[in-house]
Each structure stands twice: as C-alpha cells, then as structure tokens.
Amino acid sequence: MSATYWPQEVARYLHEIFGFEHELIDMEQSRMENYLREKLTSVPLESFLVNVPLSNSSEEIQQMSLLVEENESIEGEMVQDDEDDF
C-alpha cells in the first residue's frame, strides 16, 4: 500500500465492513494527493503537539524541509516501482 493511497484503502475497508461513505472510496488516484493536501490544511496539528517542544530556528526548518523532500522522493520511487509490477 502506497503512503499516498492508504487513506483510500482505509475508507474502502470501513465501507466494506461498516457501510462507511466517503468521497475517497471512488476517487481516482491522480486526484488523491491534491485532495489530501487540501484537507490537511484545515487540521489543527498544533493542538496535537501540546507537549512537544517546537523551535523556530531556520536551521531546523531547513533540515525538516530536506527530510520532507527526501521522503517525497522515496515515495515517488516506491510508486514507480509499484507501477512496474503491473
């Protein structure tokens, strides 16, 4: 299961077991990334990080940006590998 598409798999599973209805169930995978990015912008993540010390140093922000870019690159390679299997 790809990191981008796991929410759809969960929605489909919940639909199958409990009759859960959600727009992710039938969404084309090409729309999934933008949809999830848009929906996540409204999630108040800071409320979940109450006891986590956060720093605003530019060095730490740059390190996090590099990690995010590296992760996205790895995910892209994984999706490409998955597509090669079919």
PyMOL Python script that loads the backbone (N, CA, C, O; Angstrom):
from pymol import cmd

cmd.read_pdbstr("""\
ATOM      1  N   MET A   1       0.860  -1.178   0.000  1.00  0.00           N
ATOM      2  CA  MET A   1       0.000   0.000   0.000  1.00  0.00           C
ATOM      3  C   MET A   1       0.899   1.232   0.000  1.00  0.00           C
ATOM      4  O   MET A   1       1.786   1.358   0.845  1.00  0.00           O
ATOM      5  N   SER A   2       0.675   2.121  -0.929  1.00  0.00           N
ATOM      6  CA  SER A   2       1.472   3.323  -1.044  1.00  0.00           C
ATOM      7  C   SER A   2       1.119   4.309   0.059  1.00  0.00           C
ATOM      8  O   SER A   2      -0.015   4.353   0.536  1.00  0.00           O
ATOM      9  N   ALA A   3       2.108   5.097   0.453  1.00  0.00           N
ATOM     10  CA  ALA A   3       1.901   6.073   1.523  1.00  0.00           C
ATOM     11  C   ALA A   3       0.816   7.083   1.165  1.00  0.00           C
ATOM     12  O   ALA A   3       0.101   7.560   2.047  1.00  0.00           O
ATOM     13  N   THR A   4       0.687   7.412  -0.104  1.00  0.00           N
ATOM     14  CA  THR A   4      -0.317   8.389  -0.522  1.00  0.00           C
ATOM     15  C   THR A   4      -1.723   7.803  -0.512  1.00  0.00           C
ATOM     16  O   THR A   4      -2.688   8.521  -0.252  1.00  0.00           O
ATOM     17  N   TYR A   5      -1.849   6.529  -0.786  1.00  0.00           N
ATOM     18  CA  TYR A   5      -3.166   5.951  -1.014  1.00  0.00           C
ATOM     19  C   TYR A   5      -3.748   5.190   0.174  1.00  0.00           C
ATOM     20  O   TYR A   5      -4.856   4.665   0.069  1.00  0.00           O
ATOM     21  N   TRP A   6      -3.044   5.112   1.288  1.00  0.00           N
ATOM     22  CA  TRP A   6      -3.561   4.349   2.417  1.00  0.00           C
ATOM     23  C   TRP A   6      -4.888   4.906   2.951  1.00  0.00           C
ATOM     24  O   TRP A   6      -5.727   4.116   3.384  1.00  0.00           O
ATOM     25  N   PRO A   7      -5.119   6.228   2.943  1.00  0.00           N
ATOM     26  CA  PRO A   7      -6.430   6.700   3.428  1.00  0.00           C
ATOM     27  C   PRO A   7      -7.583   6.140   2.592  1.00  0.00           C
ATOM     28  O   PRO A   7      -8.652   5.846   3.127  1.00  0.00           O
ATOM     29  N   GLN A   8      -7.368   5.994   1.291  1.00  0.00           N
ATOM     30  CA  GLN A   8      -8.402   5.429   0.430  1.00  0.00           C
ATOM     31  C   GLN A   8      -8.646   3.962   0.781  1.00  0.00           C
ATOM     32  O   GLN A   8      -9.789   3.505   0.805  1.00  0.00           O
ATOM     33  N   GLU A   9      -7.579   3.237   1.048  1.00  0.00           N
ATOM     34  CA  GLU A   9      -7.721   1.824   1.423  1.00  0.00           C
ATOM     35  C   GLU A   9      -8.488   1.690   2.741  1.00  0.00           C
ATOM     36  O   GLU A   9      -9.321   0.797   2.893  1.00  0.00           O
ATOM     37  N   VAL A  10      -8.202   2.575   3.683  1.00  0.00           N
ATOM     38  CA  VAL A  10      -8.931   2.559   4.963  1.00  0.00           C
ATOM     39  C   VAL A  10     -10.406   2.881   4.727  1.00  0.00           C
ATOM     40  O   VAL A  10     -11.284   2.215   5.276  1.00  0.00           O
ATOM     41  N   ALA A  11     -10.678   3.899   3.912  1.00  0.00           N
ATOM     42  CA  ALA A  11     -12.073   4.265   3.615  1.00  0.00           C
ATOM     43  C   ALA A  11     -12.814   3.112   2.949  1.00  0.00           C
ATOM     44  O   ALA A  11     -13.973   2.846   3.266  1.00  0.00           O
ATOM     45  N   ARG A  12     -12.149   2.438   2.037  1.00  0.00           N
ATOM     46  CA  ARG A  12     -12.786   1.294   1.360  1.00  0.00           C
ATOM     47  C   ARG A  12     -13.047   0.150   2.330  1.00  0.00           C
ATOM     48  O   ARG A  12     -14.092  -0.498   2.275  1.00  0.00           O
ATOM     49  N   TYR A  13     -12.095  -0.090   3.212  1.00  0.00           N
ATOM     50  CA  TYR A  13     -12.268  -1.160   4.211  1.00  0.00           C
ATOM     51  C   TYR A  13     -13.442  -0.829   5.132  1.00  0.00           C
ATOM     52  O   TYR A  13     -14.292  -1.681   5.392  1.00  0.00           O
ATOM     53  N   LEU A  14     -13.487   0.415   5.626  1.00  0.00           N
ATOM     54  CA  LEU A  14     -14.583   0.824   6.507  1.00  0.00           C
ATOM     55  C   LEU A  14     -15.929   0.775   5.779  1.00  0.00           C
ATOM     56  O   LEU A  14     -16.954   0.463   6.386  1.00  0.00           O
ATOM     57  N   HIS A  15     -15.924   1.078   4.499  1.00  0.00           N
ATOM     58  CA  HIS A  15     -17.142   0.984   3.691  1.00  0.00           C
ATOM     59  C   HIS A  15     -17.598  -0.473   3.596  1.00  0.00           C
ATOM     60  O   HIS A  15     -18.777  -0.787   3.763  1.00  0.00           O
ATOM     61  N   GLU A  16     -16.651  -1.336   3.329  1.00  0.00           N
ATOM     62  CA  GLU A  16     -16.962  -2.758   3.171  1.00  0.00           C
ATOM     63  C   GLU A  16     -17.492  -3.365   4.473  1.00  0.00           C
ATOM     64  O   GLU A  16     -18.445  -4.144   4.450  1.00  0.00           O
ATOM     65  N   ILE A  17     -16.889  -3.016   5.586  1.00  0.00           N
ATOM     66  CA  ILE A  17     -17.251  -3.616   6.875  1.00  0.00           C
ATOM     67  C   ILE A  17     -18.454  -2.932   7.521  1.00  0.00           C
ATOM     68  O   ILE A  17     -19.354  -3.601   8.029  1.00  0.00           O
ATOM     69  N   PHE A  18     -18.466  -1.577   7.501  1.00  0.00           N
ATOM     70  CA  PHE A  18     -19.474  -0.835   8.259  1.00  0.00           C
ATOM     71  C   PHE A  18     -20.426  -0.008   7.393  1.00  0.00           C
ATOM     72  O   PHE A  18     -21.353   0.609   7.917  1.00  0.00           O
ATOM     73  N   GLY A  19     -20.210   0.012   6.078  1.00  0.00           N
ATOM     74  CA  GLY A  19     -21.056   0.836   5.222  1.00  0.00           C
ATOM     75  C   GLY A  19     -20.673   2.306   5.237  1.00  0.00           C
ATOM     76  O   GLY A  19     -21.457   3.154   4.809  1.00  0.00           O
ATOM     77  N   PHE A  20     -19.484   2.618   5.721  1.00  0.00           N
ATOM     78  CA  PHE A  20     -18.968   3.984   5.793  1.00  0.00           C
ATOM     79  C   PHE A  20     -18.951   4.605   4.399  1.00  0.00           C
ATOM     80  O   PHE A  20     -18.495   3.974   3.446  1.00  0.00           O
ATOM     81  N   GLU A  21     -19.438   5.823   4.276  1.00  0.00           N
ATOM     82  CA  GLU A  21     -19.457   6.520   2.994  1.00  0.00           C
ATOM     83  C   GLU A  21     -18.488   7.697   3.040  1.00  0.00           C
ATOM     84  O   GLU A  21     -18.496   8.483   3.988  1.00  0.00           O
ATOM     85  N   HIS A  22     -17.662   7.811   2.017  1.00  0.00           N
ATOM     86  CA  HIS A  22     -16.719   8.927   1.922  1.00  0.00           C
ATOM     87  C   HIS A  22     -16.301   9.087   0.471  1.00  0.00           C
ATOM     88  O   HIS A  22     -16.262   8.115  -0.283  1.00  0.00           O
ATOM     89  N   GLU A  23     -15.989  10.318   0.083  1.00  0.00           N
ATOM     90  CA  GLU A  23     -15.617  10.572  -1.311  1.00  0.00           C
ATOM     91  C   GLU A  23     -14.301   9.909  -1.707  1.00  0.00           C
ATOM     92  O   GLU A  23     -14.043   9.747  -2.900  1.00  0.00           O
ATOM     93  N   LEU A  24     -13.470   9.525  -0.759  1.00  0.00           N
ATOM     94  CA  LEU A  24     -12.214   8.849  -1.077  1.00  0.00           C
ATOM     95  C   LEU A  24     -12.430   7.459  -1.681  1.00  0.00           C
ATOM     96  O   LEU A  24     -11.582   6.963  -2.422  1.00  0.00           O
ATOM     97  N   ILE A  25     -13.543   6.848  -1.367  1.00  0.00           N
ATOM     98  CA  ILE A  25     -13.784   5.463  -1.770  1.00  0.00           C
ATOM     99  C   ILE A  25     -13.633   5.287  -3.286  1.00  0.00           C
ATOM    100  O   ILE A  25     -12.988   4.338  -3.730  1.00  0.00           O
ATOM    101  N   ASP A  26     -14.204   6.167  -4.065  1.00  0.00           N
ATOM    102  CA  ASP A  26     -14.174   6.033  -5.522  1.00  0.00           C
ATOM    103  C   ASP A  26     -13.281   7.063  -6.214  1.00  0.00           C
ATOM    104  O   ASP A  26     -13.322   7.190  -7.438  1.00  0.00           O
ATOM    105  N   MET A  27     -12.477   7.797  -5.446  1.00  0.00           N
ATOM    106  CA  MET A  27     -11.664   8.857  -6.027  1.00  0.00           C
ATOM    107  C   MET A  27     -10.533   8.266  -6.877  1.00  0.00           C
ATOM    108  O   MET A  27      -9.916   7.268  -6.504  1.00  0.00           O
ATOM    109  N   GLU A  28     -10.276   8.897  -8.019  1.00  0.00           N
ATOM    110  CA  GLU A  28      -9.154   8.499  -8.866  1.00  0.00           C
ATOM    111  C   GLU A  28      -7.856   8.816  -8.135  1.00  0.00           C
ATOM    112  O   GLU A  28      -7.743   9.856  -7.485  1.00  0.00           O
ATOM    113  N   GLN A  29      -6.894   7.935  -8.240  1.00  0.00           N
ATOM    114  CA  GLN A  29      -5.636   8.130  -7.534  1.00  0.00           C
ATOM    115  C   GLN A  29      -4.901   9.379  -7.995  1.00  0.00           C
ATOM    116  O   GLN A  29      -4.130   9.955  -7.228  1.00  0.00           O
ATOM    117  N   SER A  30      -5.120   9.806  -9.216  1.00  0.00           N
ATOM    118  CA  SER A  30      -4.470  11.017  -9.717  1.00  0.00           C
ATOM    119  C   SER A  30      -4.941  12.269  -8.980  1.00  0.00           C
ATOM    120  O   SER A  30      -4.234  13.276  -8.972  1.00  0.00           O
ATOM    121  N   ARG A  31      -6.120  12.223  -8.363  1.00  0.00           N
ATOM    122  CA  ARG A  31      -6.664  13.366  -7.608  1.00  0.00           C
ATOM    123  C   ARG A  31      -6.329  13.294  -6.121  1.00  0.00           C
ATOM    124  O   ARG A  31      -6.476  14.280  -5.399  1.00  0.00           O
ATOM    125  N   MET A  32      -5.881  12.129  -5.668  1.00  0.00           N
ATOM    126  CA  MET A  32      -5.721  11.863  -4.239  1.00  0.00           C
ATOM    127  C   MET A  32      -4.743  12.811  -3.532  1.00  0.00           C
ATOM    128  O   MET A  32      -5.072  13.350  -2.476  1.00  0.00           O
ATOM    129  N   GLU A  33      -3.572  13.019  -4.087  1.00  0.00           N
ATOM    130  CA  GLU A  33      -2.567  13.830  -3.405  1.00  0.00           C
ATOM    131  C   GLU A  33      -3.060  15.256  -3.167  1.00  0.00           C
ATOM    132  O   GLU A  33      -2.949  15.768  -2.053  1.00  0.00           O
ATOM    133  N   ASN A  34      -3.597  15.895  -4.190  1.00  0.00           N
ATOM    134  CA  ASN A  34      -4.098  17.267  -4.030  1.00  0.00           C
ATOM    135  C   ASN A  34      -5.265  17.317  -3.053  1.00  0.00           C
ATOM    136  O   ASN A  34      -5.368  18.246  -2.252  1.00  0.00           O
ATOM    137  N   TYR A  35      -6.136  16.328  -3.115  1.00  0.00           N
ATOM    138  CA  TYR A  35      -7.279  16.266  -2.199  1.00  0.00           C
ATOM    139  C   TYR A  35      -6.788  16.194  -0.745  1.00  0.00           C
ATOM    140  O   TYR A  35      -7.257  16.946   0.110  1.00  0.00           O
ATOM    141  N   LEU A  36      -5.849  15.291  -0.477  1.00  0.00           N
ATOM    142  CA  LEU A  36      -5.348  15.129   0.890  1.00  0.00           C
ATOM    143  C   LEU A  36      -4.608  16.376   1.373  1.00  0.00           C
ATOM    144  O   LEU A  36      -4.767  16.800   2.517  1.00  0.00           O
ATOM    145  N   ARG A  37      -3.801  16.954   0.489  1.00  0.00           N
ATOM    146  CA  ARG A  37      -3.097  18.195   0.872  1.00  0.00           C
ATOM    147  C   ARG A  37      -4.096  19.290   1.251  1.00  0.00           C
ATOM    148  O   ARG A  37      -3.915  19.979   2.254  1.00  0.00           O
ATOM    149  N   GLU A  38      -5.138  19.444   0.454  1.00  0.00           N
ATOM    150  CA  GLU A  38      -6.154  20.469   0.724  1.00  0.00           C
ATOM    151  C   GLU A  38      -6.851  20.210   2.065  1.00  0.00           C
ATOM    152  O   GLU A  38      -7.024  21.127   2.867  1.00  0.00           O
ATOM    153  N   LYS A  39      -7.243  18.971   2.298  1.00  0.00           N
ATOM    154  CA  LYS A  39      -7.951  18.635   3.533  1.00  0.00           C
ATOM    155  C   LYS A  39      -7.063  18.793   4.760  1.00  0.00           C
ATOM    156  O   LYS A  39      -7.543  19.193   5.821  1.00  0.00           O
ATOM    157  N   LEU A  40      -5.783  18.486   4.631  1.00  0.00           N
ATOM    158  CA  LEU A  40      -4.872  18.581   5.777  1.00  0.00           C
ATOM    159  C   LEU A  40      -4.583  20.019   6.190  1.00  0.00           C
ATOM    160  O   LEU A  40      -4.159  20.262   7.320  1.00  0.00           O
ATOM    161  N   THR A  41      -4.807  20.975   5.293  1.00  0.00           N
ATOM    162  CA  THR A  41      -4.557  22.372   5.654  1.00  0.00           C
ATOM    163  C   THR A  41      -5.490  22.856   6.757  1.00  0.00           C
ATOM    164  O   THR A  41      -5.164  23.800   7.476  1.00  0.00           O
ATOM    165  N   SER A  42      -6.646  22.217   6.894  1.00  0.00           N
ATOM    166  CA  SER A  42      -7.597  22.647   7.923  1.00  0.00           C
ATOM    167  C   SER A  42      -7.449  21.874   9.241  1.00  0.00           C
ATOM    168  O   SER A  42      -8.189  22.133  10.190  1.00  0.00           O
ATOM    169  N   VAL A  43      -6.517  20.942   9.307  1.00  0.00           N
ATOM    170  CA  VAL A  43      -6.316  20.157  10.528  1.00  0.00           C
ATOM    171  C   VAL A  43      -5.431  20.951  11.484  1.00  0.00           C
ATOM    172  O   VAL A  43      -4.327  21.345  11.107  1.00  0.00           O
ATOM    173  N   PRO A  44      -5.891  21.194  12.715  1.00  0.00           N
ATOM    174  CA  PRO A  44      -5.100  21.961  13.687  1.00  0.00           C
ATOM    175  C   PRO A  44      -4.013  21.087  14.333  1.00  0.00           C
ATOM    176  O   PRO A  44      -4.140  20.681  15.488  1.00  0.00           O
ATOM    177  N   LEU A  45      -2.957  20.808  13.583  1.00  0.00           N
ATOM    178  CA  LEU A  45      -1.916  19.901  14.066  1.00  0.00           C
ATOM    179  C   LEU A  45      -1.287  20.368  15.378  1.00  0.00           C
ATOM    180  O   LEU A  45      -0.899  19.547  16.209  1.00  0.00           O
ATOM    181  N   GLU A  46      -1.186  21.679  15.561  1.00  0.00           N
ATOM    182  CA  GLU A  46      -0.558  22.189  16.780  1.00  0.00           C
ATOM    183  C   GLU A  46      -1.320  21.764  18.039  1.00  0.00           C
ATOM    184  O   GLU A  46      -0.724  21.673  19.113  1.00  0.00           O
ATOM    185  N   SER A  47      -2.603  21.507  17.928  1.00  0.00           N
ATOM    186  CA  SER A  47      -3.373  21.075  19.096  1.00  0.00           C
ATOM    187  C   SER A  47      -2.995  19.654  19.518  1.00  0.00           C
ATOM    188  O   SER A  47      -3.210  19.273  20.668  1.00  0.00           O
ATOM    189  N   PHE A  48      -2.434  18.873  18.599  1.00  0.00           N
ATOM    190  CA  PHE A  48      -1.980  17.528  18.929  1.00  0.00           C
ATOM    191  C   PHE A  48      -0.553  17.519  19.465  1.00  0.00           C
ATOM    192  O   PHE A  48      -0.088  16.512  19.998  1.00  0.00           O
ATOM    193  N   LEU A  49       0.128  18.638  19.320  1.00  0.00           N
ATOM    194  CA  LEU A  49       1.535  18.731  19.712  1.00  0.00           C
ATOM    195  C   LEU A  49       1.720  19.609  20.944  1.00  0.00           C
ATOM    196  O   LEU A  49       2.696  20.354  21.032  1.00  0.00           O
ATOM    197  N   VAL A  50       0.812  19.530  21.876  1.00  0.00           N
ATOM    198  CA  VAL A  50       0.809  20.401  23.046  1.00  0.00           C
ATOM    199  C   VAL A  50       2.095  20.268  23.855  1.00  0.00           C
ATOM    200  O   VAL A  50       2.650  21.283  24.276  1.00  0.00           O
ATOM    201  N   ASN A  51       2.580  19.070  24.083  1.00  0.00           N
ATOM    202  CA  ASN A  51       3.758  18.854  24.927  1.00  0.00           C
ATOM    203  C   ASN A  51       5.038  18.617  24.142  1.00  0.00           C
ATOM    204  O   ASN A  51       6.035  18.160  24.701  1.00  0.00           O
ATOM    205  N   VAL A  52       5.018  18.921  22.864  1.00  0.00           N
ATOM    206  CA  VAL A  52       6.206  18.742  22.037  1.00  0.00           C
ATOM    207  C   VAL A  52       6.893  20.098  21.897  1.00  0.00           C
ATOM    208  O   VAL A  52       6.297  21.053  21.398  1.00  0.00           O
ATOM    209  N   PRO A  53       8.159  20.180  22.345  1.00  0.00           N
ATOM    210  CA  PRO A  53       8.868  21.452  22.206  1.00  0.00           C
ATOM    211  C   PRO A  53       9.180  21.729  20.740  1.00  0.00           C
ATOM    212  O   PRO A  53       9.808  20.914  20.064  1.00  0.00           O
ATOM    213  N   LEU A  54       8.744  22.866  20.266  1.00  0.00           N
ATOM    214  CA  LEU A  54       8.998  23.256  18.890  1.00  0.00           C
ATOM    215  C   LEU A  54       9.947  24.442  18.865  1.00  0.00           C
ATOM    216  O   LEU A  54       9.860  25.341  19.701  1.00  0.00           O
ATOM    217  N   SER A  55      10.838  24.433  17.914  1.00  0.00           N
ATOM    218  CA  SER A  55      11.781  25.528  17.759  1.00  0.00           C
ATOM    219  C   SER A  55      11.555  26.173  16.403  1.00  0.00           C
ATOM    220  O   SER A  55      11.148  25.507  15.450  1.00  0.00           O
ATOM    221  N   ASN A  56      11.811  27.431  16.322  1.00  0.00           N
ATOM    222  CA  ASN A  56      11.619  28.136  15.058  1.00  0.00           C
ATOM    223  C   ASN A  56      12.943  28.469  14.380  1.00  0.00           C
ATOM    224  O   ASN A  56      12.987  29.318  13.490  1.00  0.00           O
ATOM    225  N   SER A  57      14.028  27.805  14.795  1.00  0.00           N
ATOM    226  CA  SER A  57      15.313  28.137  14.197  1.00  0.00           C
ATOM    227  C   SER A  57      15.302  27.791  12.720  1.00  0.00           C
ATOM    228  O   SER A  57      14.775  26.753  12.318  1.00  0.00           O
ATOM    229  N   SER A  58      15.877  28.652  11.929  1.00  0.00           N
ATOM    230  CA  SER A  58      15.879  28.442  10.483  1.00  0.00           C
ATOM    231  C   SER A  58      16.654  27.185  10.108  1.00  0.00           C
ATOM    232  O   SER A  58      16.335  26.538   9.111  1.00  0.00           O
ATOM    233  N   GLU A  59      17.668  26.832  10.894  1.00  0.00           N
ATOM    234  CA  GLU A  59      18.434  25.608  10.609  1.00  0.00           C
ATOM    235  C   GLU A  59      17.547  24.371  10.749  1.00  0.00           C
ATOM    236  O   GLU A  59      17.602  23.473   9.908  1.00  0.00           O
ATOM    237  N   GLU A  60      16.737  24.318  11.792  1.00  0.00           N
ATOM    238  CA  GLU A  60      15.839  23.175  11.987  1.00  0.00           C
ATOM    239  C   GLU A  60      14.771  23.125  10.902  1.00  0.00           C
ATOM    240  O   GLU A  60      14.406  22.043  10.442  1.00  0.00           O
ATOM    241  N   ILE A  61      14.275  24.267  10.496  1.00  0.00           N
ATOM    242  CA  ILE A  61      13.272  24.311   9.436  1.00  0.00           C
ATOM    243  C   ILE A  61      13.872  23.807   8.130  1.00  0.00           C
ATOM    244  O   ILE A  61      13.221  23.064   7.396  1.00  0.00           O
ATOM    245  N   GLN A  62      15.102  24.203   7.834  1.00  0.00           N
ATOM    246  CA  GLN A  62      15.765  23.731   6.620  1.00  0.00           C
ATOM    247  C   GLN A  62      15.974  22.219   6.671  1.00  0.00           C
ATOM    248  O   GLN A  62      15.783  21.535   5.667  1.00  0.00           O
ATOM    249  N   GLN A  63      16.370  21.687   7.848  1.00  0.00           N
ATOM    250  CA  GLN A  63      16.560  20.249   7.986  1.00  0.00           C
ATOM    251  C   GLN A  63      15.258  19.509   7.761  1.00  0.00           C
ATOM    252  O   GLN A  63      15.240  18.475   7.093  1.00  0.00           O
ATOM    253  N   MET A  64      14.162  20.027   8.312  1.00  0.00           N
ATOM    254  CA  MET A  64      12.864  19.391   8.114  1.00  0.00           C
ATOM    255  C   MET A  64      12.460  19.429   6.639  1.00  0.00           C
ATOM    256  O   MET A  64      11.918  18.453   6.120  1.00  0.00           O
ATOM    257  N   SER A  65      12.717  20.536   5.972  1.00  0.00           N
ATOM    258  CA  SER A  65      12.393  20.647   4.552  1.00  0.00           C
ATOM    259  C   SER A  65      13.150  19.608   3.741  1.00  0.00           C
ATOM    260  O   SER A  65      12.591  18.997   2.830  1.00  0.00           O
ATOM    261  N   LEU A  66      14.424  19.406   4.072  1.00  0.00           N
ATOM    262  CA  LEU A  66      15.219  18.403   3.372  1.00  0.00           C
ATOM    263  C   LEU A  66      14.671  17.005   3.614  1.00  0.00           C
ATOM    264  O   LEU A  66      14.631  16.188   2.695  1.00  0.00           O
ATOM    265  N   LEU A  67      14.249  16.724   4.840  1.00  0.00           N
ATOM    266  CA  LEU A  67      13.683  15.411   5.151  1.00  0.00           C
ATOM    267  C   LEU A  67      12.383  15.180   4.387  1.00  0.00           C
ATOM    268  O   LEU A  67      12.145  14.086   3.876  1.00  0.00           O
ATOM    269  N   VAL A  68      11.546  16.207   4.309  1.00  0.00           N
ATOM    270  CA  VAL A  68      10.283  16.091   3.581  1.00  0.00           C
ATOM    271  C   VAL A  68      10.564  15.837   2.100  1.00  0.00           C
ATOM    272  O   VAL A  68       9.940  14.966   1.493  1.00  0.00           O
ATOM    273  N   GLU A  69      11.496  16.590   1.517  1.00  0.00           N
ATOM    274  CA  GLU A  69      11.833  16.397   0.107  1.00  0.00           C
ATOM    275  C   GLU A  69      12.379  14.991  -0.133  1.00  0.00           C
ATOM    276  O   GLU A  69      12.028  14.344  -1.119  1.00  0.00           O
ATOM    277  N   GLU A  70      13.243  14.521   0.777  1.00  0.00           N
ATOM    278  CA  GLU A  70      13.807  13.179   0.640  1.00  0.00           C
ATOM    279  C   GLU A  70      12.702  12.129   0.721  1.00  0.00           C
ATOM    280  O   GLU A  70      12.691  11.176  -0.058  1.00  0.00           O
ATOM    281  N   ASN A  71      11.777  12.300   1.658  1.00  0.00           N
ATOM    282  CA  ASN A  71      10.672  11.366   1.810  1.00  0.00           C
ATOM    283  C   ASN A  71       9.797  11.350   0.554  1.00  0.00           C
ATOM    284  O   ASN A  71       9.401  10.279   0.094  1.00  0.00           O
ATOM    285  N   GLU A  72       9.495  12.513   0.003  1.00  0.00           N
ATOM    286  CA  GLU A  72       8.682  12.587  -1.211  1.00  0.00           C
ATOM    287  C   GLU A  72       9.384  11.905  -2.371  1.00  0.00           C
ATOM    288  O   GLU A  72       8.743  11.255  -3.197  1.00  0.00           O
ATOM    289  N   SER A  73      10.700  12.051  -2.434  1.00  0.00           N
ATOM    290  CA  SER A  73      11.477  11.406  -3.496  1.00  0.00           C
ATOM    291  C   SER A  73      11.411   9.892  -3.354  1.00  0.00           C
ATOM    292  O   SER A  73      11.238   9.179  -4.343  1.00  0.00           O
ATOM    293  N   ILE A  74      11.549   9.404  -2.131  1.00  0.00           N
ATOM    294  CA  ILE A  74      11.489   7.966  -1.878  1.00  0.00           C
ATOM    295  C   ILE A  74      10.102   7.438  -2.211  1.00  0.00           C
ATOM    296  O   ILE A  74       9.979   6.382  -2.832  1.00  0.00           O
ATOM    297  N   GLU A  75       9.045   8.158  -1.806  1.00  0.00           N
ATOM    298  CA  GLU A  75       7.680   7.733  -2.110  1.00  0.00           C
ATOM    299  C   GLU A  75       7.456   7.677  -3.617  1.00  0.00           C
ATOM    300  O   GLU A  75       6.794   6.764  -4.111  1.00  0.00           O
ATOM    301  N   GLY A  76       8.004   8.649  -4.353  1.00  0.00           N
ATOM    302  CA  GLY A  76       7.871   8.650  -5.800  1.00  0.00           C
ATOM    303  C   GLY A  76       8.522   7.429  -6.418  1.00  0.00           C
ATOM    304  O   GLY A  76       7.991   6.836  -7.357  1.00  0.00           O
ATOM    305  N   GLU A  77       9.688   7.056  -5.880  1.00  0.00           N
ATOM    306  CA  GLU A  77      10.364   5.859  -6.370  1.00  0.00           C
ATOM    307  C   GLU A  77       9.550   4.617  -6.056  1.00  0.00           C
ATOM    308  O   GLU A  77       9.478   3.698  -6.872  1.00  0.00           O
ATOM    309  N   MET A  78       8.931   4.579  -4.871  1.00  0.00           N
ATOM    310  CA  MET A  78       8.137   3.424  -4.482  1.00  0.00           C
ATOM    311  C   MET A  78       6.920   3.288  -5.391  1.00  0.00           C
ATOM    312  O   MET A  78       6.577   2.177  -5.794  1.00  0.00           O
ATOM    313  N   VAL A  79       6.262   4.397  -5.719  1.00  0.00           N
ATOM    314  CA  VAL A  79       5.093   4.360  -6.594  1.00  0.00           C
ATOM    315  C   VAL A  79       5.516   3.875  -7.974  1.00  0.00           C
ATOM    316  O   VAL A  79       4.822   3.067  -8.593  1.00  0.00           O
ATOM    317  N   GLN A  80       6.667   4.373  -8.460  1.00  0.00           N
ATOM    318  CA  GLN A  80       7.165   3.948  -9.756  1.00  0.00           C
ATOM    319  C   GLN A  80       7.441   2.450  -9.747  1.00  0.00           C
ATOM    320  O   GLN A  80       7.110   1.757 -10.709  1.00  0.00           O
ATOM    321  N   ASP A  81       8.047   1.935  -8.664  1.00  0.00           N
ATOM    322  CA  ASP A  81       8.316   0.502  -8.553  1.00  0.00           C
ATOM    323  C   ASP A  81       7.014  -0.284  -8.551  1.00  0.00           C
ATOM    324  O   ASP A  81       6.926  -1.336  -9.185  1.00  0.00           O
ATOM    325  N   ASP A  82       5.990   0.220  -7.836  1.00  0.00           N
ATOM    326  CA  ASP A  82       4.694  -0.461  -7.791  1.00  0.00           C
ATOM    327  C   ASP A  82       4.061  -0.512  -9.178  1.00  0.00           C
ATOM    328  O   ASP A  82       3.464  -1.522  -9.552  1.00  0.00           O
ATOM    329  N   GLU A  83       4.190   0.575  -9.941  1.00  0.00           N
ATOM    330  CA  GLU A  83       3.599   0.619 -11.275  1.00  0.00           C
ATOM    331  C   GLU A  83       4.287  -0.362 -12.206  1.00  0.00           C
ATOM    332  O   GLU A  83       3.654  -0.921 -13.102  1.00  0.00           O
ATOM    333  N   ASP A  84       5.591  -0.577 -11.998  1.00  0.00           N
ATOM    334  CA  ASP A  84       6.339  -1.505 -12.834  1.00  0.00           C
ATOM    335  C   ASP A  84       5.875  -2.937 -12.650  1.00  0.00           C
ATOM    336  O   ASP A  84       6.066  -3.761 -13.544  1.00  0.00           O
ATOM    337  N   ASP A  85       5.272  -3.254 -11.514  1.00  0.00           N
ATOM    338  CA  ASP A  85       4.821  -4.613 -11.223  1.00  0.00           C
ATOM    339  C   ASP A  85       3.601  -5.017 -12.034  1.00  0.00           C
ATOM    340  O   ASP A  85       3.307  -6.205 -12.164  1.00  0.00           O
ATOM    341  N   PHE A  86       2.886  -4.034 -12.582  1.00  0.00           N
ATOM    342  CA  PHE A  86       1.630  -4.358 -13.277  1.00  0.00           C
ATOM    343  C   PHE A  86       1.826  -4.474 -14.740  1.00  0.00           C
ATOM    344  O   PHE A  86       0.874  -4.741 -15.472  1.00  0.00           O
TER     345      PHE A  86
END
""", "prot")
cmd.dss("prot")
cmd.show_as("cartoon", "prot")
cmd.util.cbc("prot")
cmd.orient("prot")
